[in-house]
Amino acid sequence: MTELEALSAARRPPDLATLTGIRSGKPSFYPEYRHSAERLRRVIHALDQISAALVRTVEGSEALVRAVVAAAADHLSAEWVVFGLVDGALPDAAPRHLVLGPGGVEVPDWSGVPTHIGRHISQVLAGTFSDSHDGDERRWHAHVPVTLGGRVVGGFAAWTPVEREIDATDESVLRILAGQTAAALQNCALYQRGELLLRRSEQLREQASRHADDLAERNAELQRTQEELFAARQHQVLDAERHRIARELHDSVTQLVLSAGMQIEVARSELTNSRLRDRMDTAKDLTRRAVEQLRSAIYALSDDDHQDKGLPALLERLSSVHLPDDLRVEVRIGGHPVPLPGTCEQSLFRIAGEALFNTAVHAEAGHAVVRLSYRRDRVVLTVSDDGRGRADEVRRMMRAATSCPSGEHRGLANMQERAREMGGSMTLTKSRLGGLQVQVSVPMAEDGPGPAVPAGSGPPAGRAGGAA
């Protein structure tokens, strides 16, 4: 081809072969091409509508059924479209049948539909319809069964206007629509059941959580009840033991001490030596004081209500019974009293009793003050007197008591040991009254009254006894 011919060919308008990419000499090719292209366009549009309809599975079966019926009616430009499900098939799907009339208007009942359409609806619902139409009728009418797992569960039926004939492509689209509709309805039912199970599981989980909380509360209540029962049982055992010890002290030790005092009195009456008579007087006085201490201990052990009265009441009673008449005792309470553990109150009570006994017997004091101070982080018990006791001498006695085989001054060591068991400390200093001051400080626990340091973890014996 010459250069002039090539230029002339480039300027010519494109022919049919250039537009379609196919060369043909048939006069009917272009109309067939246009018809095929239009049919392809309709199929693509129909498949697009079917896809848009099938993705509405999560909205429920009703939205799904309306979408697929509308897609079929739009694709066929149908005057009538019928969709129905066989009775008993896909029981979760609804509506069971749907009829669209001219203009895509939904027909709510069968009274307004033509007879042949009503007959098709009955056949679809019963699952007895068959494709027995003649050739002419098939040009404007088609129905396709809806199958699931090889079983007919429903069907589509459609009637088109005279100018809109149904071809093989339309039937293929309807079969695709019918097959996908069955699967989508099944998936919809499974999804709805899954949602129902999920909500039910959430309800059961919340119910189980409430039951667990209730069980935890009941378990805590049961634990508290068990602790109260254990405490009551322990209290009962301790009361029984206290009464037994009080009875034994009264029937044995007290009687023996009284007998010893009587024997001392008899021996004293027969003595003529004044020095020996003075010593016998001292021994008689000691036995009398020992009997008083025993009676005080018996009274404390026999008092069933002593743990309910609180430490201030115990100290008031201690200052008024079984002490010499010439010793004046004051009890002063500072701060806001709070309940302490029973063992802590008893230990402080015993320390105060031992300190007052030493004041009365050894210090020759006429005035003593017992102070109980409730502070933010500790409880402080102080016993002061105006006697002749000196802190240095008492410290030496307390150190010697730990190794003395005769048991002398054992009361001082017991006081220090009780303070240690509560996690506290005991100090000995000079009193403002002129005599000795015994002070016991017990820390309060962070979660409530009681020793903050475990028993046995206090300061070493040498440090507590000597540095105080």
KOLTIMI-658250 format. One record per atom (N, C-alpha, C): x, y, z. Coordinates in steps of 0.001 Angstrom, whole numbers, plus 500000, padded with zeros to 6 digits. Layout:
N
XYZ...
***
This chain:
468
500868498808500000500000500000500000500892501226500000500532502124499094501328503344499002501017504267500151501806505281500323501621506248501404500341507018501226499939507295500031498674508001499772497488507138500099497574505865499766496466504948500083496309504790501596497421504706502307497347504568503772496695505789504399497040506963503919496441508186504450494968508228504158494532507801502991493118507776502641492357506782503503492959505617503803492285504623504654492117505130506074493061505881506572492970506396507937491875507422508075491571508160506949490533509200507027489129508636506825488992507384506342487651506821506130486990506536507475485653506724507575484957506383508824485019504876509075485049504406510388485151502970510704483927502223510217484148501009509749483026500192509298482574499266510421481618498365510148481037497451511147482088496548511758483041496089510908484078495200511429484945495916512456485205497191512197486013497930513163485291498108514487483958498332514460483175498547515691483005497276516492482759496158515831482462494916516542483669494024516718484706494246515893485860493372515944485645492083515195484500491944514514484175490719513779483823491113512344484375490413511387484046490657509989482995489648509542481932490126508941480879489235508431480219489890507231479853489059506330479173489580505145477687489396505183477134488785506320475685488559506394474963489879506620473869490103505896473101491344506119472435491389507488472134490173508118471414490138509402472346490173510620473643490247510411474572490152511539474398491291512549474297492481512093474227493608513019472960493594513876471765493336513301470591493219514178470744492120515213471330490957514822471525489885515790472524490316516878473526491039516450474508491518517418473867492455518439473053493358517906472373494277518835471453493526519787470731492529519280469842491744520128470649490990521194471785490399520754472620489662521711473201490600522766473647491777522344474200492740523303473150493205524299471915493443523810470834493843524718470513492744525717470498491499525211470210490369526116471313490236527172472570490416526730473678490345527682473576491449528727473189492628528260473024493729529215471953493410530245470820492835529772469746492472530708470213491410531687470968490445531197471446489375532087472378489942533154473301490796532721474229491395533689473463492227534712472486492984534237471674493787535161470895492897536119470338491790535580469580490863536426470479490229537481471660489785537071472584489178538033473013490191539097473167491435538693473508492478539665472388492670540679471132492655540188469994492771541108469893491556542025470145490378541442470097489156542268471151489224543378472350489659543023473405489787544032473011490767545122472445491908544709472016492897545701470913492362546593470052491495546028468967490922546822469474489868547794470413489037547346470865487913548166471702488368549361472335489530549263473152489989550388472298490528551533470989490532551375470107491015552450469730489899553405470557488855553434470282487703554301470156488116555761471033489012556200471047489380557615469822490188558010469073490726557014467889491528557339466672490671557626466777489373557387465649488498557629465043487978556342464284486908556450463729486243555265462712487120554530461976487967555231460956488788554573461607489776553603462642490467554029463348491399553149463984490656551978464479489456552235465113488662551179464103488248550111462934487741550547461912487281549597461422488455548739461159489588549356460666490740548593461730491208547591463001491148547960464063491612547066464214490693545856464175489363546055464367488449544921463145488459543991461934488594544531460736488670543683460759489948542861461180491066543490461273492325542751462336492228541657463448491524541915464494491351540905463978490545539716463193489481539989462628488683538901461647489498538073460787490262538738459804491065538024460483492126537169461547492730537687462236493769536917462954493183535706463564492029535879464311491433534764463374491034533616462213490445533948461285489966532916460303491033532462460301492192533142459250493198532887457881492527532977457741491668533992456577490785534102455358491552534595454182491066534122452922491583534647452587490922535985452890489633536074452624488896537307453855488055537662454184488058538948455252487188539465454745486542540747454916485241540825454467484481542004455681483755542606455822483887543908456824483102544651456113482400545791456408481137545960455778480392547057456692479304547576456481478915548837457238477834549471456284476699549802456760475482549595455949474298549877455654474250551369454412473864551688454023473759553101454960472793553834455524473271554948456441472452555745457894472622555392458215473208554231459600473411553830460089474772554323461342474817554734461934476056555257460970476758556218460668476114557339459615476637558234459929478017558818461198478400558860461547479695559450461371480857558481461153480555557168461040481611556156459646482217556158459600483518555904458326484230555796458559485479554949457581485855554104456258485229553949456340483913553175455295483075553331455285481780552662454999481928551176454314482999550775454095483259549346453989484773549135454331485193547904454305486610547573453911486753546101452937487647545826452427487866544470452572489348544133453254489633543004453359491000542488452534491091541203451626492068541138450783492267539975451338493331539054450540493818538116450964494853537172451512496077537907452604496600537382453243497762538007454055497415539229454262496120539518455038495712540693454309495900541998452966495970541939452165496167543150451923494814543813452158494752545106451970493502545843450479493240546060450075491999545792448683491586545992448607490843547318447909491379548315447941490786549654447191489455549753446153489249548917445419487967548987445127487491547567444507486313547459444285485711546143442980486153545491442194486935546197440869487256545643440975488153544406442075488918544303442184489841543179443057489343542047443445488072542048444322487553540994443494486724540009443926486645538763443230485779537790443239484313538246442289483548537648442123482162538075443371481342537835444011481497536655445157480650536347446350480979537260446433482210537706447516482559538628447246481982540014445980482065540439445622481465541719445871479967541729445605479304540542445845477862540461447344477561540612448192478388539996449636478190540128450111478376541576449505479341542245449893479564543654449578478321544479448395477748544281448011476549545028448955475390544723449314475253543448450212474166543078451604474354543691452095475605543696453422475859544278453420475527545770452401475975546481452345475729547925452206474245548241451528473514547359451358472071547580452521471263547032453382471897546211454511471187545630454111470216544534452940470472543852452432469536542840452445470127541441452952471363541233452897471961539901453922471253538989453621471299537682454513470679536694454581471579535458455659471478534712455864472294533519455209471604532322453869471759532204453106471067531141452486472053530156453053473233530054452489474255529173452900473961527720452014474406526786452344474221525363453347475287524917453760475195523707454811476076523193454438477532523217453208477850522790452810479260522774452781479855524166452245479084525098452138479627526461453518479829527086454464478995526736455790479102527306456515480368526842456025480989525745456670482193525251456462483381526202455362483353526933455061484479527854454892484034529317455153482781529572454982482271530947456096481278531246456656481393532460457675480434532887457555480226534381457835478993534782457973478770536221459152477833536461459855478101537575461076477370537915460968476891539360461234475611539610461172475133540992462363475648541820462086475839543072463137476191544043463509474910544775464760474458544637465187473184545223466269473422546250466324472527547210467344472574548255467680471139548639468915470745548390469332469390548692468619468352547842468307468713546579467618467784545692466138467662545958465588468481546829464167468420547176463517469753546824462329469702546214461602470906545834461003471529547084461382472796547353460874473496548540459996474678548164459851474976546845459017476102546423459175476329544941458775477528544472458896477798543054458617479248542714459114479648541512458840480944540918457926480723539712456983481630539496456161481637538285456026483086537830456088483320536475456045484689535944455276484711534625454578485811534399453841486047533137454284487404532605454681487437531349455161488673530732454132489192529735454229490481529353453333491020528310453609490328526966452695490545526015452812489900524700454091490323523996454451491587524143455638492066523439456944491629524098456861490966525235458077490556525944458094489037526051458737488401525105458802486949525132459935486479526046459739485300526604460724484693527505461590483742526702462902483932526771463805483065526028464600482187526999465528481430526443466330480499527248467194481240528263467648482412527869468467483193528807467662483586530038466414483986529826465560484363530956465335483183531891465110482007531308464897480829532150466165480497532948467353480683532326468607480451533051468742481414534234468376482678533973468439483651535062467487483261536192466279482803535830465322482391536866465825481184537644466472480219536949466993479049537655468120479458538622468979480386538154470028480891539060469400481562540280468385482394539992467700483095541084467049482115542044466390481066541514465713480089542372466722479338543239467830478876542620468828478134543396469464478968544490469820480213544149470445481069545138469469481498546232468186481630545854467179481998546861467045480914547910467013479638547471466898478532548435468070478541549413469295478691548856470471478716549733470456479926550667470021481077550127469990482282550954468961482174552070467790481582551767466786481398552823467293480451553907468020479412553480468593478495554465469633479223555325470489480005554677471489480774555427470829481794556344469742482377555858469010483349556679468481482688557940467899481468557765467382480746558924468511480403559898469660479963559349470795479645560210471310480885560927471338482009560200471801483250560818470865483685561944469556483615561662468595484011562698468691483093563912468871481786563654469024480868564785470319481163565556471376481480564799472628481838565463472480483078566319471762484087565774471521485295566569470699484986567808469694484123567633468870483742568779469705483005569818470563482088569356471425481361570289472414482304570967472895483288570187473817484253570784473137485061571883471920485545571579471200486301572615470893485422573820470529484172573527470235483252574628471485482974575463472616482813574754473861482571575486474250483782576325473996484995575776474282486204576554473393486262577793472125485917577615471220485896578767471671484863579796472061483678579284472528482639580203473815483056580904474693483752580140475933484213580762475646485230581863474734486170581568474376487146582593473716486463583788472861485486583488472223484755584579473254483981585390474210483345584683475265482620585393476115483568586226476372484772585662477148485753586422476402486184587679475079486399587522474295486758588709474301485617589728474162484380589219474192483230590131475545483129590825476626483407590047477959483345590650478112484407591736477610485617591452477679486670592473476862486290593698475676485700593436474831485283594552475503484183595360476127483227594647476826482150595340478006482696596139478720483671595544479844484264596267479365484971597532478232485679597403477683486361598578477230485359599629476554484294599155476115483263600106477316482558600745478363482336599926479549481697600464480222482572601511480265483895601219480835484812602203479996484829603482478670484803603305477786484768604475477992483482605265478118482362604528478371481086605198479704481107605920480714481716605271482022481815605910481935482628607197481190483752607126481031484565608342480304483791609430479268483033609025478533482240610004479432481188610638480255480536609794481178479542610329482177480171611287482665481358610930483597482042611824482922482408613148481670482862613060480944483195614292480705481947615139480337480837614458480142479592615199481437479116615840482546479242615073483834478843615627484208479721616822483976481043616672484284481949617778483424481642618998482122481347618735481232481002619856481687479721620536482074478733619703482554477473620266483836477690621049484733478499620490485978478790621187485708479529622493484775480485622421484409481213623632483830480263624678483001479311624220482410478336625148483492477479625790484463477030624981485552476218625531486386477025626519486674478290626154487457479135627058486712479397628363485398479626628259484608479838629475484650478610630371484509477448629750484551476210630546485905476043631219486968476371630463488306476247631046488523477274632149488028478500631937488155479505632993487442479083634265486229478563634111485488478116635297486203476960635988486791476061635187487510474937635802488715475429636595489486476384635966490650476913636671490233477670637928489166478472637831488684479211639007488276478256640117487610477171639744487181476192640752488383475521641412489377475174640585490568474534641143491323475495642056491434476764641646492109477741642500491382477921643831490083477959643751489295478158644979489366476957645912489266475775645319489178474570646151490533474049646582491600474480645950492904473915646299493886474993646747494311475837645810495374476800646124494935477788647192493738478355647032493274479336648017493163478722649401492629477519649469492493476849650772493857476581651395494822476207650538496162475943651066496808477223651584496633478319650854497207479578651309496532480039652606495222479866652695494518480204653938495011479346655099495217478094654802495729477199655849497128477624656276497947478021655286499285478494655635499202479743656509498291480641656197498125481832657013497690481496658427496819480509658592496379480102659925497549479492660701498343478686660007499495478099660691500485479186661102500665480196660260501551481297660620501020482021661848499714482223661926499115482897663082499317482082664345499167480762664240499378479905665426500832479959665875501745479876664893503167479909665234503552481268665798502935482312665306503251483660665788502866483823667252501745483248667627501283483381669021502198482674670011503011481739669534503891480995670422505303481558670447505595482546669632506928483109669590507082484217670616508290484295671176508602485370672122509643486329671560510363485867670542511379486719669927510680487760669053510966489033669343510282490112668616510642490140667134511926489809666830512319489814665406511576488733664639511454487563665247510735486483664561509247486808664439508699487459665498507286487831665413507061488826664263508034489781664051507895490721662932507934489990661597508825489003661493508899488247660239507619487441660018507072486915661102505827486166660964504676487099660584504713488325661089503699489299660677503781489581659179505030489704658711505207489940657260504687488754656455505002487549656901504533486344656194503009486273656219502415486636657365500945486628657445500345487643656493500977488817656407500463489843655500500590489397654043501697488725653739501883488235652375500841487170652020500545486285652956499523485267652666498159485911652495497896486965653296496611487658653138496502488296651752497604488950651344497584489560650013497508488500648914498149487368649130498076486286648137496644485782648004495945485665649126494544485241649072493706486283648326494002487566648570493271488600647848493513488506646344494762488297645960495060488156644538494386486925643945494378485845644671493714484636644179492219484872644013491614485526644987490181485809644878489891486740643693490785487720643486490600488606642327490684487810641018491660486907640952491787486082639745490583485165639577490114484598640681488934483715640611487711484514640155487576485729640687486450486571640282486506486891638780487719487226638301487862487554636877487582486331636008488060485174636458487838483959635674486384483532635682485676483795636758484277483362636880483295484347636279483755485546635944482864486583635403482602486306633924481419485801633595481087485432632216480966486639631310480683487800631879480456488982631050481688489869630922482839489371631378483994490271631427484460490680630035484252489826629035484718490187627703483790491161627002482602491326627521481644492231626907481671493627627524482457493787628607482444495064629296483490496018628741484489495534628072485517496384627516486624496652628514487778497043627975488952497260628826488757498400629827488154499542629468487964500598630480487191500115631703486115499325631483485336498813632614486158497839633444486975497020632797487825496087633532488811496845634419489387497914633890490335498691634689489639499378635862488422499882635656487667500500636755487416499487637866487061498283637483486809497254638490488102496855639191489200496776638425490482496397639002490924497400640060490612498673639826491056499716640764490215499774642028489112499024642082488190499141643230488073497868644056488653496784643626488516495528644382489887494949644665489999494325645814491168493550646233492464494355646198492398495630646534493585496455646696493565497057648101494738497358648656494758497907650024493967499203650123493383499402651299492571500603651485493426501872651460494716501741651825495555502930651869496136503308650511495805502554649452496265502888648109495098503463647312495238504737646940494200505405646158494551505296644666493625504711643886493875504453642470492899505267641622493432505966640620492613506690639652492746506021638277491642505987637543491632505451636181491209506579635243492031506842634253491753507910633295491787507324631880490740507639631106490609507136629735490752508310628774491645508184627802491858509231626810491532508747625405491053509658624573490717509290623193489363508619623106489064508115621932487774507461621693487957505947621794487375505309622825487567503861622984487054503083621772487829502131621345487452501247620239487593499806620729486771498899620194486880497497620633488203496888620191488833496170621108490076495470620817489826493969620852490692493189620202490562491734620313490601491286621767489868490231622073489770489768623455491119489465624070492018488834623308493337488510623851494133489769624163493971490800623349494683492060623581494169492741624850492855492791625027492284493411626222492693492650627483492681491315627412493045490533628582494511490729628945495386490813627913496804491016628199497039492367628860496408493433628329496551494757628946495970494778630359494872494070630564494260493990631891495208493303632875495859492207632436496774491485633324498011492341633627498489493082632619499646493949632856499300495015633888498133495640633743497716496661634710497570496054636111496992494851636200496836494208637498498168493898638157499132493390637377500454493085637929501160494360638367501037495439637548501690496698637931501099497259639225499768497214639365499152497700640603499513496819641791499637495516641569500037494619642658501432494982643141502374495206642202503726495591642593503726496929643322502853497849642848502751499147643517502281498982644960501282498125645156500705497945646492501637497178647423502331496156646919503104495268647780504532495761647991505184496232646894506613496528646961506932498011647018506107498868646419506493500272646297506071501118647481505176500569648362504687501335649510504103502679649050503343502635647945502774503851647377501419504140648001501044505414647997499738505817648478498818506288647364499386506531646194498588507059645080499106506443643771498180505964642967498523505381641654497512505867640620497989506063639403497146506518638297497294505531637135496145505040636666496119504144635496495544504939634332496326505103633280495883505838632092495793504876630911494659504946630211494473504173628979494158505166627866495062505285626901494924506292625844494728505598624504493616505918623822493337505410622472493799506458621465494850506162620752495384507075619753495085506559618350495494507356617354495156507012615971495779505691615540497040505464615953497753504279615472498181503327616573497777503594617821498203502705618893497339502905620144497457501951621059496826502028622376497948502036623408497884502972624346498950503135625335498358502977626736498921502050627508498531501838628902499682502291629795499370503162630775500393503698631681499927503542633115500800502983633979500533502856635417501638503612636143501262504698636835502224505541637556501893505528639040502922505695639894502689505740641349503660506720641992503448506944643277504328507838644053505173507044645038505414505794644740506140504918645656507638505095645581508333504077646178509790504162646270510493503376645161509774502856644207510397502099643125511198502985642196512338502421641715513204503154640803513351502352639509513371503079638397513348502407637093514581501544636880515783502032637277517008501261637051516979499952637835516529500020639094516487498817639917515483497814639354514350498313638899513322497406638358513817496757637067514567497492636248515115496903635027516079495766635361516936495972636395517867494912636781517111493693637288516067493930638060515241492813638534514619492049637367514159492794636347513505492157635215514498491320634409515734491825634259516745491039633555517123489797634352517203489957635688517565488819636523516458487774636561515197488203636365514069487266636455514121486210635370514742486502634241514788485538633137515688484356633430516661484535634366517593483444634682517523482992636130516618483571636898516530483234638321515740481939638510516322480871639065515596479599639212514484479650640245514556480606641205513535480659642253512230481280641782512224481933640582511002482524640057510714483898640597511704484516641326511481485851641848511361486866640703510519487857640942510286488935639968509779488396638616509176487239638649508670486666637392507530487505636813506808488239637693505714489064637220506171490143636249507354490723636510507888491736635601508179491151634223508797489954634211509096489305632932507814488945632190506793488536632937505517488203632283504881489433631643504992490582632307504447491811631737505140492144630414506471492030630417507202492319629192506852491325628084506704490059628447506367489040627450504983489273626860504028489660627692502675489960627174502728491130626185503516492151626487503633493299625576504217492854624237505216491979624270505809491483623027504796490681622218504030489841622868503054489008622164502023489846621416501732491044621888500800491940621201501495492773620126502802492554619934503531493345618952503918494711619472503827494914620789504144496205621372505426496177622176505576497146623064506783497272623883506405497823625253507275497556626236507066498059627592508280498869628011508043500042628583509127500911629049508929501217630524510050501414631216510047501755632642510763503085632799510079504082633344510666505411633546510212505960634892510751507127635247510343507787636475509010508487636282508121508326637219506791508918637132506804510370637574505874511145637046505711512532637498505248512594638945504652511490639420504227511441640818505403511207641752506551510859641187507740510654641998508193509224642068507365508300641699507723506890641767508062506312640395507491505136640126507787504398638892506614504525637918506970504598636635505946504584635588506194503398634658505163502572634496505189501434633568504288501795632392504841501786631176504068502149629987504166501034628940503013500621628451502928499597627399502247500236626187502911500163625040502386500737623790502147499607622795500897499516622295500508498458621355500032499118620071500689498855618932500246499467617661498921498892617210498173499729616478496899499303615899497152498792614493496454497699614110496583497161612757495943498105611758496388498052610465495847498932609434494399498631609113493983497354609238492612496970608894491695496945610091492119497499611226491230497536612373492018497423613654491339497445614830492014497378616107492746496058616256493895496106616948494655494900617183496110495146616923496959494231617319498391494428617109498747494424615650499570495389615214499990495471613820501182494578613552501910494132614601503082493284614446502755491920615002503055490814614319502736489486614815503392489224616143502799488305616895503327487942618198504723487374618051505592487753618971506942487227618943507893488039618101507420489116617415508299489896616549508688491224617169508492491374618503508839492617619181510329492748619374510777493755620112512201493988620318512822492908621170514122492674621105514777491674621919514620491964623389514716490902624215514458491039625653515440492001626305516722491910625937517693492780626552517438494232626265517054494536625023516813495927624650515584496470625334514499495670625374513273496138626006513472496347627488514246495473628123514401495595629561515380496655629977516398496894629160517442497795629623517343499188629082516860499356627890516851500680627259515632501462627577514602500865628169513341501570628396513545502660629411
***
